[in-house]
């Protein structure tokens, strides 16, 4: 339900928001929640509800692209490592270890120093962080499948590594990758909010939950509700995605299915 609410809010923002999230109304700045502004206004008079609705779209976009980067490169590397073994496997794993040494925040700082802050910078930084995560998960799951009897039978029939990977390995680890993608989606939303809070992510005037928190910080003694709304939106989105990931894991885990 929480994920459906997030997706529905993001979809709604393409067609309708109570006000334009970038319109300023200085005379009504820091207004409390009322009939005209359901969640009040910020320090520049912008409608908080409209900014939250538009910010959901931004969070979804970051999550989709960042997880897509991780899947596209990480799954490929993990499958190659599991299929080839030897020095290829070792090279992929050392690459993953090296990439893990640069978390999303550090990568975003380096990219910002070169290309400047922005949405693309944060998406690329989060995507790079996701690559070794998917590579490790894919390699571990694929190695377990490669040891199964039906894969040994396929090799005895003369099938090559590429065909076995596409026909047997990848379909059998798809459920694991779906669960991991859901969890990484939540991580991407949280990371984007953190980067925007630090000024490294989404830039004005595009709405972002993280930047809304940053801007509300200076006004929290004058309007204590102002930082509550973006913080609550981020918490509910991450909570919903994590709960859905746990549910999918329970659904796809054959051991748990047998116990039920």
ZIJO-V292150 format. One record per residue. N is the residue number from 1. RES is the residue in one small letter. PHI is phi in radians with two decimals (none if undefined). D_CENTER is the distance of its C-alpha to the mean C-alpha in Angstrom with 1 decimal. Layout:
# ZIJO-V292150
N & RES & PHI & D_CENTER
N & RES & PHI & D_CENTER
This chain:
# ZIJO-V292150
1 & x & none & 18.1
2 & x & -1.17 & 15.4
3 & x & -1.17 & 12.8
4 & x & -1.09 & 15.7
5 & x & -1.12 & 16.4
6 & x & -1.10 & 13.0
7 & x & -1.14 & 13.4
8 & x & -1.13 & 17.0
9 & x & -1.14 & 16.7
10 & x & -1.11 & 14.6
11 & x & -1.16 & 17.2
12 & x & -1.09 & 20.0
13 & x & -1.13 & 19.1
14 & x & -1.24 & 20.2
15 & x & -1.99 & 23.6
16 & x & -2.76 & 24.4
17 & x & -2.45 & 23.9
18 & x & -0.94 & 26.8
19 & x & -2.43 & 27.3
20 & x & -1.19 & 25.9
21 & x & -1.18 & 23.1
22 & x & -1.88 & 24.9
23 & x & -1.28 & 28.4
24 & x & -1.70 & 30.3
25 & x & -2.46 & 32.9
26 & x & -0.98 & 34.4
27 & x & -1.03 & 37.2
28 & x & -1.87 & 34.8
29 & x & -1.14 & 32.4
30 & x & 1.00 & 31.2
31 & x & -1.27 & 32.5
32 & x & -1.26 & 31.9
33 & x & -0.99 & 30.5
34 & x & -2.63 & 33.2
35 & x & -1.13 & 34.1
36 & x & -1.39 & 33.2
37 & x & -2.15 & 29.9
38 & x & -1.01 & 28.3
39 & x & -1.97 & 26.2
40 & x & 1.51 & 28.5
41 & x & -2.23 & 28.0
42 & x & -1.62 & 26.7
43 & x & -1.20 & 28.9
44 & x & -1.90 & 29.3
45 & x & 1.46 & 30.0
46 & x & -1.34 & 26.8
47 & x & -1.25 & 26.0
48 & x & -1.17 & 23.3
49 & x & -1.05 & 22.6
50 & x & -1.13 & 22.2
51 & x & -1.19 & 19.8
52 & x & -1.14 & 17.6
53 & x & -1.10 & 17.7
54 & x & -1.20 & 17.0
55 & x & -1.15 & 14.1
56 & x & -1.08 & 12.3
57 & x & -1.08 & 12.6
58 & x & -1.13 & 11.1
59 & x & -1.14 & 7.9
60 & x & -1.10 & 7.7
61 & x & -1.07 & 8.8
62 & x & -1.10 & 6.4
63 & x & -1.09 & 3.4
64 & x & -1.11 & 6.5
65 & x & -1.22 & 8.1
66 & x & -1.14 & 6.1
67 & x & -1.19 & 5.8
68 & x & -1.06 & 9.2
69 & x & -1.10 & 10.5
70 & x & -1.09 & 9.9
71 & x & -1.20 & 11.6
72 & x & -1.05 & 14.3
73 & x & -1.66 & 15.5
74 & x & -1.18 & 14.7
75 & x & -1.12 & 16.1
76 & x & -1.06 & 19.1
77 & x & -1.11 & 19.9
78 & x & -1.13 & 19.8
79 & x & -1.15 & 22.0
80 & x & -1.12 & 24.4
81 & x & -1.09 & 24.7
82 & x & -1.22 & 25.6
83 & x & -1.39 & 28.0
84 & x & -1.64 & 29.8
85 & x & 1.01 & 30.0
86 & x & 1.01 & 32.2
87 & x & -1.20 & 31.5
88 & x & -1.15 & 28.6
89 & x & -1.04 & 26.8
90 & x & -1.11 & 27.8
91 & x & -1.13 & 26.6
92 & x & -1.11 & 23.1
93 & x & -1.19 & 22.7
94 & x & -1.22 & 24.2
95 & x & -1.08 & 21.8
96 & x & -1.10 & 18.9
97 & x & -1.07 & 20.7
98 & x & -1.12 & 21.2
99 & x & -1.17 & 17.6
100 & x & -1.10 & 16.8
101 & x & -1.25 & 19.4
102 & x & -2.08 & 17.2
103 & x & -1.13 & 14.2
104 & x & -1.00 & 11.6
105 & x & -1.13 & 14.0
106 & x & -1.14 & 17.0
107 & x & -1.10 & 15.8
108 & x & -1.11 & 14.9
109 & x & -1.12 & 18.4
110 & x & -1.15 & 20.1
111 & x & -1.18 & 18.6
112 & x & -1.13 & 19.6
113 & x & -1.11 & 23.0
114 & x & -1.62 & 23.4
115 & x & -1.91 & 21.9
116 & x & 1.59 & 21.5
117 & x & -1.25 & 18.6
118 & x & 2.84 & 16.5
119 & x & -1.10 & 13.3
120 & x & -1.08 & 13.8
121 & x & -1.04 & 14.3
122 & x & -1.17 & 11.1
123 & x & -1.10 & 9.1
124 & x & -1.11 & 11.6
125 & x & -1.10 & 11.4
126 & x & -1.18 & 7.8
127 & x & -1.09 & 8.6
128 & x & -1.07 & 11.9
129 & x & -1.14 & 10.7
130 & x & -1.30 & 8.9
131 & x & -1.02 & 12.3
132 & x & -1.16 & 14.5
133 & x & -1.08 & 12.5
134 & x & -1.20 & 12.8
135 & x & -1.10 & 16.3
136 & x & -1.18 & 17.5
137 & x & -1.09 & 16.4
138 & x & -1.12 & 17.9
139 & x & -1.07 & 21.0
140 & x & -1.09 & 21.8
141 & x & -1.19 & 21.4
142 & x & -1.18 & 23.3
143 & x & -1.06 & 26.1
144 & x & -1.14 & 26.8
145 & x & -1.25 & 27.2
146 & x & -1.09 & 29.4
147 & x & -1.54 & 31.8
148 & x & -1.34 & 32.3
149 & x & -1.15 & 35.7
150 & x & -1.19 & 34.7
151 & x & -1.29 & 33.1
152 & x & -1.09 & 36.4
153 & x & -1.15 & 38.3
154 & x & -1.12 & 36.3
155 & x & -1.17 & 37.1
156 & x & -1.17 & 40.7
157 & x & -1.41 & 40.8
158 & x & 1.69 & 40.1
159 & x & -1.26 & 36.5
160 & x & -1.43 & 34.7
161 & x & -1.09 & 31.5
162 & x & -1.12 & 29.6
163 & x & -1.16 & 30.9
164 & x & -1.11 & 30.3
165 & x & -1.08 & 26.7
166 & x & -1.32 & 26.1
167 & x & -1.58 & 28.4
168 & x & -2.12 & 28.0
169 & x & -1.26 & 25.3
170 & x & -1.06 & 22.2
171 & x & -1.07 & 23.1
172 & x & -1.43 & 23.7
173 & x & -1.91 & 20.3
174 & x & -1.05 & 18.3
175 & x & -1.10 & 17.8
176 & x & -1.13 & 16.5
177 & x & -1.18 & 13.9
178 & x & -1.11 & 12.9
179 & x & -1.09 & 12.6
180 & x & -1.12 & 10.6
181 & x & -1.10 & 8.1
182 & x & -1.11 & 7.9
183 & x & -1.16 & 7.7
184 & x & -1.20 & 5.1
185 & x & -1.07 & 2.8
186 & x & -1.09 & 4.8
187 & x & -1.09 & 5.0
188 & x & -1.14 & 2.7
189 & x & -1.10 & 4.7
190 & x & -1.15 & 7.3
191 & x & -1.16 & 7.6
192 & x & -1.12 & 8.0
193 & x & -1.09 & 10.4
194 & x & -1.15 & 12.2
195 & x & -1.16 & 12.7
196 & x & -1.17 & 14.0
197 & x & -1.06 & 16.1
198 & x & -1.47 & 17.7
199 & x & 1.49 & 18.4
200 & x & -1.74 & 16.4
201 & x & -1.80 & 13.7
202 & x & -1.01 & 14.6
203 & x & -1.81 & 18.4
204 & x & -1.03 & 21.0
205 & x & -1.62 & 21.9
206 & x & -1.14 & 18.4
207 & x & -1.16 & 17.2
208 & x & -2.63 & 14.3
209 & x & -1.09 & 14.0
210 & x & -1.13 & 14.0
211 & x & -1.22 & 17.0
212 & x & -1.06 & 18.7
213 & x & -1.12 & 18.7
214 & x & -1.08 & 20.2
215 & x & -1.23 & 22.8
216 & x & -1.34 & 23.7
217 & x & -1.02 & 24.4
218 & x & -1.30 & 27.7
219 & x & -1.94 & 28.7
220 & x & -1.19 & 28.0
221 & x & -1.41 & 31.7
222 & x & -1.66 & 32.7
223 & x & -2.53 & 30.1
224 & x & -1.19 & 28.5
225 & x & -1.34 & 26.4
226 & x & -1.02 & 24.6
227 & x & -1.39 & 21.9
228 & x & -1.17 & 21.7
229 & x & -1.11 & 20.1
230 & x & -1.17 & 16.8
231 & x & -1.13 & 16.6
232 & x & -1.16 & 17.2
233 & x & -1.08 & 14.7
234 & x & -1.13 & 11.8
235 & x & -1.08 & 13.4
236 & x & -1.14 & 13.9
237 & x & -1.13 & 10.5
238 & x & -1.17 & 9.1
239 & x & -1.09 & 12.5
240 & x & -1.07 & 12.5
241 & x & -1.19 & 9.5
242 & x & -1.17 & 11.0
243 & x & -1.12 & 14.3
244 & x & -1.16 & 13.6
245 & x & -1.08 & 12.4
246 & x & -1.12 & 15.7
247 & x & -1.13 & 17.6
248 & x & -1.16 & 16.6
249 & x & -1.09 & 17.5
250 & x & -1.12 & 20.8
251 & x & -1.21 & 21.4
252 & x & -1.54 & 21.1
253 & x & -1.34 & 22.9
254 & x & -1.10 & 26.5
255 & x & -1.13 & 27.9
256 & x & -1.20 & 26.6
257 & x & -1.12 & 27.6
258 & x & -1.17 & 31.1
259 & x & -1.17 & 31.4
260 & x & -1.30 & 30.7
